[in-house]
């Protein structure tokens, strides 16, 4: 009886551990990229407010607690960081194909902003 109960409890435990997999939504890579570009933009603006200048690279940004602080796009490639002048920033992803241009999932995604705003 004890063996049967232990086996039943073990099977129940394994089923409960596997259950979250079925309920976790997979975020499409393009949506994840747009979100990460937005979070990175906010982190750059916070860096500007704290230091009066842009970070030398995205790896110099301190993390924002409770946010996705990754600086890679939804396809696992690093977000491109380009600075023009003192405070103008362009963050980009080259889309699913990793090449300039494209349409659909291959379309490039960019955010252009002034860090002072």
trRosetta pair geometry for C-beta under 8 A, 3 or more apart (Angstrom, degrees):
i j d omega theta_ij theta_ji phi_ij phi_ji
1 4 5.8 -56 -149 36 29 111
1 5 6.4 27 154 -17 64 107
2 5 5.7 -56 -147 38 31 111
2 6 6.2 33 154 -20 66 107
3 6 5.7 -55 -147 37 30 111
3 7 6.3 29 155 -19 65 106
4 7 5.8 -54 -147 36 30 110
4 8 6.3 30 154 -19 64 108
5 8 5.6 -55 -146 37 31 112
5 9 6.2 29 155 -16 66 107
6 9 5.8 -55 -145 39 29 109
6 10 6.2 34 154 -22 63 107
7 10 5.6 -53 -147 35 30 114
7 11 6.4 30 154 -18 64 105
8 11 5.8 -54 -149 36 30 110
8 12 6.4 31 152 -18 64 107
9 12 5.5 -53 -146 37 33 113
9 13 6.3 38 153 -23 65 104
10 13 5.7 -51 -148 33 30 113
10 14 6.5 29 154 -17 63 105
11 14 5.8 -54 -149 36 32 111
11 15 6.4 33 152 -19 64 106
12 15 5.7 -55 -149 36 31 112
12 16 6.3 29 154 -17 66 107
13 16 5.8 -58 -149 38 29 109
13 17 6.4 29 154 -20 65 107
14 17 5.7 -54 -147 35 31 112
14 18 6.4 24 157 -14 64 109
15 18 6.0 -62 -149 40 30 106
15 19 6.6 52 150 -47 63 97
16 19 5.5 -32 -151 1 35 124
17 20 7.8 -49 179 14 34 98
18 21 5.8 -43 -178 18 61 120
18 22 7.7 52 139 -18 76 101
19 22 6.1 -62 -165 29 45 109
19 23 7.0 16 153 -3 75 112
20 23 5.8 -75 -151 47 43 101
20 24 5.9 44 158 -33 80 106
21 24 6.3 -52 -140 23 27 109
27 31 5.4 -122 178 87 92 113
27 32 4.6 111 117 -65 121 98
27 35 7.6 -39 176 11 148 144
27 74 7.4 -120 111 -126 98 120
28 31 4.6 82 64 11 88 107
28 32 6.9 -161 89 -8 42 88
28 74 7.2 26 131 -176 49 156
29 32 5.6 -56 -143 38 32 113
29 33 6.2 37 156 -24 65 105
29 73 7.2 57 178 143 95 88
29 74 2.9 150 -164 129 65 122
29 75 5.3 58 -168 -58 141 70
29 96 6.6 101 92 -91 144 89
29 105 7.4 62 70 -155 115 108
30 33 5.6 -53 -151 32 30 114
30 34 6.6 31 152 -18 64 103
30 74 6.2 -99 -38 41 19 154
30 95 7.8 6 -101 -133 93 75
30 96 7.8 -46 -64 -49 91 97
30 105 6.2 -119 -55 -128 120 71
30 109 7.1 150 -152 -54 80 143
31 34 5.8 -51 -149 34 34 111
31 35 6.4 34 152 -17 64 106
31 74 7.2 87 56 -81 50 152
32 35 5.7 -56 -151 38 31 113
32 36 6.2 27 154 -16 66 108
32 73 7.5 114 103 175 93 54
32 74 3.7 121 70 -96 111 107
33 36 5.8 -58 -144 40 29 107
33 37 6.3 32 156 -21 65 105
33 73 4.3 16 -112 -157 106 91
33 74 4.2 -85 -41 -7 87 101
33 75 7.6 4 -68 -2 122 79
33 93 4.8 -66 -161 9 132 169
33 109 5.5 114 128 56 127 155
34 37 5.8 -52 -148 34 29 112
34 38 6.5 29 153 -18 62 107
34 109 6.4 -107 -79 -170 73 147
35 38 5.8 -60 -154 37 31 112
35 39 6.4 26 154 -15 67 106
35 68 6.6 45 129 55 115 135
36 39 5.7 -51 -141 38 35 109
36 40 6.1 36 157 -19 66 107
36 68 6.1 -79 -94 111 81 116
36 70 5.8 -54 -126 80 128 88
36 71 7.3 161 174 -111 117 29
36 72 7.4 -55 174 72 164 39
36 73 6.6 -172 66 -115 141 43
36 74 7.4 -178 8 -50 129 73
36 79 6.7 -152 127 -63 115 135
37 40 5.8 -56 -145 39 28 111
37 41 6.3 36 152 -24 63 104
37 79 6.7 166 -93 -134 74 135
37 91 5.0 160 -145 110 91 129
37 93 7.0 -106 -64 -16 119 109
37 109 6.6 -135 -35 130 154 114
37 111 4.7 149 163 -10 120 132
38 41 5.6 -49 -148 31 31 114
38 42 6.7 30 153 -17 63 103
38 111 7.2 170 -75 -92 52 159
39 42 5.7 -54 -153 36 34 112
39 43 6.4 34 150 -19 66 106
39 64 6.9 -146 -171 42 99 135
39 67 5.1 162 -143 169 127 125
39 68 5.9 -179 -5 70 171 76
39 69 6.8 -128 142 -98 131 42
40 43 5.5 -53 -146 37 34 113
40 44 6.4 37 153 -21 66 103
40 58 6.6 -19 -149 -137 121 119
40 61 7.3 171 -145 15 73 176
40 71 6.1 99 -102 -112 128 82
40 79 6.1 -133 -47 96 173 168
40 91 5.7 140 97 -128 130 159
41 44 5.8 -54 -149 34 30 111
41 45 6.5 29 153 -17 64 105
41 89 7.5 166 -122 94 77 132
41 91 6.4 -122 -67 8 85 143
41 111 5.6 -86 -67 133 130 147
41 113 5.9 68 -148 30 119 151
42 45 5.7 -54 -149 37 32 111
42 46 6.4 32 153 -19 65 105
42 64 6.9 7 107 -52 114 162
42 67 7.9 -120 77 -149 135 167
43 46 5.6 -52 -147 36 33 112
43 47 6.4 38 151 -23 64 103
43 61 4.6 61 148 -174 125 135
43 62 7.5 -163 -159 65 106 56
43 63 7.9 -44 -121 -135 133 25
43 64 5.7 -126 -89 -30 97 115
43 69 7.1 94 -74 -133 151 87
44 47 5.5 -51 -149 34 33 115
44 48 6.5 38 150 -22 64 102
44 54 6.7 3 -165 -139 101 86
44 55 6.7 -113 -123 13 76 106
44 61 6.7 -62 -74 -100 58 128
44 89 5.9 -11 153 -17 159 177
44 91 7.9 -159 -17 -53 148 125
44 115 5.4 -95 137 -116 101 113
45 48 5.5 -49 -150 32 34 114
45 49 6.5 36 151 -20 64 103
45 113 7.9 -49 -66 125 108 135
45 115 5.5 -168 -98 -157 58 69
45 117 7.5 -67 -122 75 122 55
46 49 5.6 -51 -150 35 34 113
46 50 6.4 27 154 -14 66 109
46 64 7.3 125 19 -85 161 112
47 50 5.9 -62 -148 42 30 107
47 51 5.8 -19 170 21 69 116
47 54 7.0 65 106 -147 120 39
47 55 5.0 -34 164 -43 161 102
47 60 7.6 88 -137 113 147 94
47 61 5.8 -89 -57 -118 136 80
47 62 7.4 153 -88 19 93 84
47 115 7.8 -48 71 -166 88 132
48 51 6.8 -79 -128 56 20 80
48 52 6.9 56 -174 -111 58 13
48 53 6.9 -151 -124 70 64 13
48 54 6.3 -6 -84 -83 93 55
48 87 6.7 72 -130 -135 139 104
48 115 4.1 153 -55 149 153 114
48 116 6.3 -126 156 -81 145 46
51 55 7.8 96 48 -74 151 65
53 86 7.8 -90 -128 -173 71 86
54 83 5.6 159 94 -114 165 136
54 86 7.7 167 -10 167 108 50
54 87 6.6 170 -48 -117 108 50
54 89 6.7 159 -125 -74 136 115
54 115 5.8 162 -89 -3 94 168
55 58 6.9 105 95 -94 133 25
55 60 4.0 178 -170 83 115 116
55 61 5.4 -100 -33 -64 170 72
56 60 5.4 88 45 -17 81 154
57 60 5.3 110 59 -5 67 100
57 81 6.7 134 -150 67 55 150
58 61 5.7 -30 -168 0 52 117
58 71 4.3 140 142 -146 138 155
58 78 7.7 167 52 -174 142 104
58 79 6.4 110 -79 71 169 105
58 81 5.1 -175 -41 -47 104 148
59 71 7.2 -124 -69 38 57 155
61 69 7.6 -166 107 -165 113 105
61 71 7.6 131 40 -67 128 131
63 67 7.5 -179 179 62 79 93
63 69 4.3 -44 -132 -91 89 168
64 67 4.2 11 90 31 108 132
64 69 6.1 164 33 -85 73 105
71 78 6.2 17 123 -151 88 79
71 79 5.0 -103 -179 27 71 111
72 76 5.5 -3 161 -156 133 31
72 77 6.1 156 -159 78 88 21
72 78 5.4 -57 -103 -94 73 41
72 79 6.5 -150 -106 -23 17 77
73 76 7.2 -43 69 22 68 19
73 77 5.3 -5 34 60 106 78
73 78 7.7 47 -5 117 81 7
73 79 5.9 125 -52 -78 80 74
73 93 3.8 105 -97 -126 145 130
73 94 7.9 -156 7 34 162 59
73 109 7.7 139 -132 52 129 122
74 93 7.6 47 20 -164 78 161
75 93 7.6 132 25 -175 104 120
75 95 7.7 56 -9 147 145 29
75 96 5.7 157 -79 -123 142 48
75 98 7.0 -135 111 -62 146 90
77 93 7.0 127 77 -146 107 85
77 94 6.9 -39 94 38 154 100
77 98 5.9 142 -57 -111 160 103
79 91 5.5 -1 168 -169 119 99
79 92 7.0 146 -170 66 70 37
79 93 6.1 -50 -117 -72 71 83
80 90 7.8 -14 109 114 96 88
80 91 6.9 147 77 -161 59 44
80 92 4.2 -23 60 63 113 92
80 93 7.2 175 12 -76 91 32
80 94 7.5 72 -17 -36 129 89
81 89 7.1 -31 -160 -160 78 102
81 90 7.9 149 -156 82 33 56
81 91 6.1 -6 -101 -106 63 72
82 89 7.2 140 79 -160 53 53
82 90 4.5 -12 63 60 104 100
82 91 7.9 -171 26 -74 72 30
82 92 7.2 16 4 3 111 113
83 88 6.9 124 -164 78 55 60
83 89 5.8 -23 -103 -101 66 69
84 88 4.2 -39 69 85 91 117
84 89 7.7 -169 23 -74 75 23
84 90 7.2 45 -8 -9 108 103
85 88 4.9 58 46 16 108 107
87 114 5.4 47 121 -164 106 76
87 115 4.5 -127 -168 43 88 94
87 116 4.9 20 172 -24 159 98
88 112 7.4 5 -177 -174 92 85
88 113 7.6 -179 -148 96 57 31
88 114 5.6 -33 -96 -99 66 68
88 115 7.6 -141 -76 -3 17 83
89 112 7.3 178 92 -147 50 45
89 113 5.8 -16 61 64 91 75
89 114 7.7 145 16 -108 78 19
89 115 5.6 70 -10 -50 121 100
90 110 5.9 -12 -170 -167 98 112
90 111 7.1 161 -153 81 50 48
90 112 4.9 -9 -102 -102 84 79
91 110 6.8 155 82 -154 49 58
91 111 4.7 -2 55 54 99 99
92 108 6.2 -6 -167 -179 107 109
92 109 6.8 156 -153 84 57 53
92 110 4.4 -13 -100 -101 88 86
92 111 7.7 -163 -71 24 49 61
93 108 6.7 171 87 -156 54 62
93 109 4.7 6 51 53 101 99
93 110 7.8 -159 26 -70 59 50
94 97 7.1 -90 135 78 96 66
94 98 5.0 63 93 -152 126 31
94 99 6.0 142 168 38 124 13
94 100 6.3 -66 -135 -74 108 42
94 102 7.9 91 170 11 70 133
94 108 5.5 -30 -130 -107 41 91
95 98 7.3 -126 75 -44 61 27
95 99 7.7 -47 61 51 101 55
95 102 5.1 -138 68 74 158 145
95 105 6.3 135 -176 144 103 50
95 106 4.5 95 129 -175 139 30
95 107 5.2 146 -91 66 143 29
95 108 5.3 -94 -23 -78 104 38
95 109 6.6 126 -71 -11 74 85
96 102 7.7 -159 47 158 81 157
96 105 4.1 24 -12 139 139 101
96 106 5.1 -75 52 -83 93 55
97 102 5.6 171 31 -96 128 150
97 105 7.9 115 -24 108 81 83
97 106 4.2 19 -2 -130 115 105
99 102 6.5 116 78 -46 88 118
99 106 7.3 -7 54 -170 90 108
100 108 6.5 -2 -146 -59 49 136
101 106 7.7 7 112 135 58 104
101 107 7.8 -53 165 -125 36 50
101 108 6.6 -14 -60 -16 12 111
102 105 7.9 -60 149 88 127 46
102 106 2.9 -116 -178 125 137 100
102 107 5.0 -144 98 -75 87 36
102 108 6.6 119 42 -27 99 69
103 106 6.1 25 49 62 36 99
103 107 5.4 25 -134 -64 23 98
104 107 6.2 153 53 -16 24 100
113 117 6.8 -117 180 50 97 118
114 117 4.8 79 80 -7 98 107
